[in-house]
Amino acid sequence: MKNYFLVAAVLSLSLVSCKKSESKVETVENPDGTVTTTTTESEHSIAVDSAKINATVDHATEKLDEAGNKIDAATDQGLHQLKKAGEDVKDAAAKGAEKVEKGAEKVKEDLKKK
């Protein structure tokens, strides 16, 4: 999210610092036959609508927050599923251990009979 703010700041600064310069050359012929050339330069700064920039940044922030919430929800769901899977594995291991114990008891009984 910090990257978006950094990019927005750099873009807004670059747009604010841009200036448009315009040169006009006027040529006038005087009554005595001489020619006078006048060059006029004018600079206009490019106006930046900060409201649009702020709206874009706010929109990007909302989208990032929304994406973060989706990631959090997916993480919570994944953790819930992992917890359930862990409980299932624990139950299966307990049942397997119970079967092994019963089998060991049968083997002990068979050995005692002989």
URMO-V134559 format. One record per helix or strand of 2 or more residues. SS is the DSSP state (A for helix, B for strand). FROM is the first residue (numbers start at 0). LEN is the number of residues. If there is no record, write none. Layout:
ss=SS from=FROM len=LEN
ss=SS from=FROM len=LEN
//
This chain:
ss=A from=1 len=16
ss=B from=18 len=11
ss=B from=34 len=11
ss=A from=49 len=64
//
